[in-house]
Amino acid sequence: TTEIYTLSLHDALPISRLLKELTGVVIPPHKSYLFNQRLNPIMAECELVTADDLVARVKKDAVVRRAFVHALTTHETSFFRDSHPFDALRKDLLPALLGRLSARQRAGRSPNPFTVWSSACSSGKEVYTLAMLIDEVLSANPQLGLTPDRVRILGTDISEPVVAEARAGKYSKGEGLRGLPKSYTEKYFNETDGVFEVKSELRRRCTFRRLDITKQFTLGPFDLVLARNVL
């Protein structure tokens, strides 16, 4: 077995600097216990012993670098997380924004779809929540004359593993569906052996890609951008 090195406050300094350089995420060195918890599996698998070994390996090995970024970035998410933003979207923001698109369409000025960007989508639950909400608002407002095929939602995240999970759109019963009302589960998911998969008609409106928003990039335009737990 490989001995696991316990990172000290001194050791945490170069790791903290490297994380900020790679992702823009700041974990202060005094939270070195997080580095121990999250990095020990990587150090064990790669047979690394010191913080210097880890930093050097992350800099030269893209696979280890992706694992490092994934381990130290937060992926907490749930459907309808912190319900008040989604209440505001359902009641006020989405009807107003979709109403503008409808008006432009009636005036012959808007061939573009309704576009949304979730800038740190984690495993995709925010994106699929948005897709369900938009579907709900369109169903409740047929006078808008808009159909779901006019909707495009982009989800991005710096971690490749969670982007892959989001793209798959499969979640386990229990914790994986936390925050999701049963009525939405029945309408928008197919269940197989306790795994709930987002229905294809909803997934078609959602695209996922890895993106580091601390680096230069070009996206958009968008009608709505969510940067929750990012700014």
C-alpha positions in Angstrom: 0.0 0.0 0.0 1.1 3.6 -0.6 1.5 5.9 2.4 -0.7 8.9 2.1 1.0 12.2 2.8 -0.9 14.5 5.2 -0.7 18.0 3.8 0.3 20.7 6.2 -0.6 24.4 6.0 2.8 25.0 4.3 2.1 22.2 1.7 -1.3 23.7 1.0 0.1 27.0 -0.3 1.4 25.7 -3.7 -1.7 23.6 -4.1 -3.9 26.6 -3.5 -1.9 28.7 -5.9 -2.1 26.0 -8.6 -5.9 25.6 -8.2 -6.4 29.3 -8.6 -4.1 29.4 -11.6 -6.0 26.5 -13.3 -9.6 27.4 -12.4 -9.9 30.7 -10.6 -11.3 28.9 -7.6 -9.8 30.0 -4.3 -9.5 27.5 -1.4 -7.5 29.3 1.3 -4.5 27.4 2.6 -6.0 27.3 6.2 -8.6 24.9 4.8 -5.9 22.3 4.1 -8.1 19.6 5.5 -10.1 19.9 2.2 -7.0 19.1 0.3 -6.3 16.1 2.4 -9.9 14.8 2.0 -10.2 15.4 -1.7 -6.7 14.7 -3.0 -5.6 11.6 -1.1 -7.3 9.3 -3.6 -5.4 10.9 -6.4 -2.1 10.7 -4.5 -2.7 7.1 -3.7 -3.6 6.1 -7.3 -0.6 7.9 -8.7 1.7 6.8 -5.8 2.6 10.4 -4.9 4.0 11.2 -1.5 4.5 14.9 -1.2 2.7 18.1 -2.2 5.6 18.9 -4.6 5.1 15.6 -6.3 1.4 16.3 -6.8 1.9 19.8 -8.1 4.6 18.6 -10.6 2.4 15.7 -11.8 -0.7 17.9 -12.2 1.3 20.4 -14.3 2.6 17.7 -16.8 -0.2 15.1 -16.9 -3.5 16.2 -18.4 -5.4 13.2 -17.0 -4.2 13.9 -13.4 -4.9 17.6 -14.0 -8.6 16.9 -14.9 -8.9 14.7 -11.8 -7.3 17.4 -9.6 -9.7 20.0 -10.9 -12.7 17.7 -10.5 -11.6 16.9 -6.9 -11.2 20.5 -5.8 -14.2 22.1 -7.4 -17.7 21.9 -5.8 -20.4 20.0 -7.6 -23.2 20.3 -5.2 -26.5 20.7 -7.1 -30.1 19.6 -7.0 -33.3 20.1 -8.9 -35.0 23.4 -8.0 -32.2 24.2 -5.7 -33.1 27.0 -3.3 -36.6 27.2 -4.6 -37.0 31.0 -4.6 -35.0 31.7 -7.8 -37.1 29.2 -9.7 -40.3 30.6 -8.2 -39.3 34.0 -9.6 -38.4 32.4 -13.0 -41.8 30.6 -13.2 -44.0 33.5 -12.1 -42.3 36.6 -13.5 -39.0 36.3 -15.5 -39.8 33.5 -17.9 -43.3 34.8 -18.9 -41.7 38.3 -19.4 -38.8 37.0 -21.5 -40.8 34.6 -23.5 -43.4 37.3 -24.0 -40.7 39.5 -25.6 -39.7 36.7 -27.9 -43.3 36.1 -28.9 -43.8 39.8 -29.7 -40.6 39.9 -31.8 -41.8 36.7 -33.6 -45.2 38.2 -34.3 -43.5 41.3 -35.7 -41.4 39.1 -37.9 -38.2 40.3 -36.2 -36.9 37.2 -34.4 -36.0 33.9 -36.1 -33.7 33.0 -33.2 -34.6 30.5 -30.5 -35.0 31.3 -26.8 -31.5 30.8 -25.4 -30.3 30.1 -21.9 -26.9 29.6 -20.4 -26.2 27.8 -17.1 -22.6 28.8 -16.5 -21.7 26.2 -13.8 -24.1 23.4 -14.5 -22.5 20.6 -12.5 -24.3 17.3 -13.3 -27.1 19.1 -15.2 -29.9 19.4 -12.7 -30.1 23.2 -13.1 -30.3 22.9 -16.8 -33.0 20.3 -16.8 -34.9 22.2 -14.1 -34.9 25.2 -16.5 -36.0 23.1 -19.4 -39.0 21.8 -17.3 -39.9 25.2 -16.1 -39.9 26.7 -19.6 -42.0 23.8 -20.9 -44.4 24.5 -18.0 -44.6 28.2 -18.8 -45.2 27.6 -22.5 -48.0 25.1 -21.7 -49.6 27.6 -19.4 -49.4 30.4 -21.9 -50.5 29.1 -25.4 -51.2 32.7 -26.4 -47.5 33.2 -26.8 -47.5 31.0 -29.9 -44.2 29.5 -29.0 -43.3 25.8 -29.0 -40.6 24.0 -27.0 -38.5 23.4 -30.1 -37.7 27.1 -30.0 -35.8 26.6 -26.7 -32.0 26.0 -26.5 -30.2 25.7 -23.1 -26.4 25.4 -22.8 -24.9 24.1 -19.6 -21.1 24.5 -19.0 -18.8 23.4 -16.2 -15.1 23.2 -15.7 -15.2 19.5 -14.6 -15.4 17.0 -17.5 -16.8 14.2 -15.3 -19.9 16.2 -14.3 -20.4 17.5 -17.8 -20.5 13.8 -19.0 -23.0 13.0 -16.2 -25.1 16.0 -17.3 -25.1 14.9 -20.9 -26.2 11.4 -19.9 -29.2 12.8 -18.0 -29.5 9.8 -15.7 -30.1 10.1 -11.9 -30.6 7.6 -9.2 -33.7 7.4 -7.1 -33.4 9.1 -3.7 -30.6 11.7 -3.4 -30.2 11.9 -7.2 -33.8 13.2 -7.5 -33.6 15.5 -4.4 -35.8 18.6 -4.9 -37.8 17.2 -7.8 -41.6 17.0 -7.3 -43.1 13.7 -8.2 -45.3 15.3 -10.9 -42.1 16.3 -12.7 -40.6 12.9 -12.3 -43.6 11.2 -13.9 -43.8 13.7 -16.8 -40.2 14.3 -17.7 -38.3 11.1 -16.8 -38.3 7.4 -17.8 -37.4 4.9 -15.0 -35.4 1.8 -15.5 -34.3 -0.3 -12.4 -34.3 2.8 -10.1 -32.5 5.0 -12.6 -34.4 8.0 -13.9 -33.4 9.3 -17.4 -34.5 12.6 -18.7 -36.9 12.1 -21.7 -35.4 12.6 -25.1 -37.7 15.5 -26.0 -36.4 17.5 -23.1 -32.7 16.5 -23.6 -32.9 17.6 -27.2 -33.1 21.2 -26.0 -30.1 20.9 -23.8 -26.4 21.0 -24.7 -23.4 20.5 -22.4 -19.8 21.3 -22.8 -16.7 21.8 -20.7 -15.8 25.5 -20.3 -13.4 27.4 -18.0 -15.0 30.8 -17.6 -11.8 32.3 -16.2 -10.2 32.0 -19.6 -11.2 33.9 -22.8 -14.3 32.5 -24.5 -17.1 33.4 -26.9 -20.7 32.3 -26.4 -24.1 33.6 -27.0 -26.1 35.7 -27.3 -28.5 34.6 -24.6 -31.9 35.7 -23.3 -31.1 34.4 -19.8 -27.8 33.6 -18.0 -27.5 31.9 -14.7 -24.3 32.3 -12.7 -25.5 30.9 -9.4 -22.8 30.0 -6.9 -20.3 31.3 -9.5 -20.0 35.1 -9.1 
